[in-house]
Amino acid sequence: MDDVYVVRNCRAAQDAGHEIDDATARVIASWWHDGAAGYEFTSTGTVNPRVRRWLSDTIVSEYTALGEDDRLALDMLGTYMFRTPCRGPVPGWSALWVRS
């Protein structure tokens, strides 16, 4: 069911010309987090060059094999990640999740 909420949030953000929210970014990242950098963002919200490189590598390696909704989610996460300034852990990040 999370995928339905994520796609809805992505489309709403896209239609409004906004970025996805933190919770949506966290859920999308949780679908692909493998290795330390992906886990770092998913569990703490940290954004740094290593996390950005993980996402870039994930997008390049996975993108063409994905369906339309997953490509939208990765597109929106990529934009979110590269527009978010570098930061350390975000308090309360691990409790974020998409809601209906």
C-alpha positions as CSV (number, residue, x, y, z in Angstrom):
1,M,0.0,0.0,0.0
2,D,2.9,2.4,0.6
3,D,3.6,2.4,-3.1
4,V,0.1,3.9,-3.8
5,Y,0.7,6.7,-1.3
6,V,4.2,7.3,-2.7
7,V,3.0,7.6,-6.2
8,R,0.1,9.8,-5.1
9,N,2.5,12.1,-3.2
10,C,4.9,12.2,-6.1
11,R,2.2,13.2,-8.6
12,A,0.7,15.8,-6.2
13,A,4.2,17.3,-5.7
14,Q,4.9,17.3,-9.4
15,D,1.6,18.9,-10.2
16,A,2.1,21.6,-7.6
17,G,5.7,22.2,-8.7
18,H,7.1,21.2,-5.3
19,E,9.6,18.6,-4.0
20,I,8.3,15.5,-2.3
21,D,8.3,15.6,1.4
22,D,10.8,14.0,3.7
23,A,8.5,11.0,4.5
24,T,8.0,10.2,0.8
25,A,11.8,10.5,0.2
26,R,12.5,8.2,3.0
27,V,10.1,5.5,1.8
28,I,11.3,5.7,-1.7
29,A,14.9,5.3,-0.6
30,S,13.9,2.3,1.6
31,W,12.9,0.5,-1.6
32,W,16.5,0.6,-2.9
33,H,18.8,1.1,0.0
34,D,21.6,-1.3,-0.2
35,G,24.9,-0.7,1.4
36,A,26.0,1.9,3.9
37,A,25.1,5.1,2.0
38,G,21.5,4.1,1.2
39,Y,21.0,2.9,4.7
40,E,22.5,6.2,6.1
41,F,19.9,8.3,4.3
42,T,17.0,5.9,5.0
43,S,17.7,5.6,8.7
44,T,19.0,9.1,9.5
45,G,18.1,11.5,6.7
46,T,21.7,12.4,6.2
47,V,22.5,13.9,2.9
48,N,26.1,14.1,1.8
49,P,28.2,13.4,-1.4
50,R,28.3,9.6,-0.6
51,V,24.5,9.4,-0.3
52,R,24.1,11.3,-3.5
53,R,26.5,9.0,-5.3
54,W,24.6,6.0,-4.0
55,L,21.4,7.4,-5.4
56,S,23.0,8.3,-8.7
57,D,24.4,4.8,-9.1
58,T,21.0,3.3,-8.2
59,I,19.2,5.4,-10.8
60,V,21.7,4.6,-13.5
61,S,21.7,0.9,-12.9
62,E,18.0,0.3,-12.2
63,Y,16.1,3.0,-14.1
64,T,15.5,1.5,-17.6
65,A,14.2,-1.8,-16.1
66,L,11.6,-0.1,-13.9
67,G,7.9,0.6,-14.5
68,E,6.5,4.1,-14.9
69,D,5.6,4.6,-11.2
70,D,9.0,3.5,-9.9
71,R,10.8,5.7,-12.4
72,L,8.6,8.6,-11.2
73,A,9.6,7.8,-7.6
74,L,13.3,7.7,-8.4
75,D,13.0,10.9,-10.5
76,M,11.4,12.7,-7.6
77,L,13.9,11.3,-5.0
78,G,16.7,12.3,-7.3
79,T,15.5,15.9,-7.5
80,Y,14.8,15.9,-3.7
81,M,18.3,14.6,-3.0
82,F,20.2,17.0,-5.2
83,R,18.2,20.1,-4.1
84,T,18.5,19.3,-0.4
85,P,21.6,20.8,1.2
86,C,24.1,18.5,2.8
87,R,23.1,17.8,6.3
88,G,23.7,15.4,9.1
89,P,21.2,13.2,10.9
90,V,17.6,14.6,11.2
91,P,15.9,14.1,14.6
92,G,12.8,11.9,14.3
93,W,13.7,10.8,10.7
94,S,13.4,7.1,11.5
95,A,9.7,7.6,12.5
96,L,8.7,9.2,9.1
97,W,6.5,7.2,6.8
98,V,3.9,8.0,4.2
99,R,0.3,8.2,5.4
100,S,-3.0,7.8,3.7
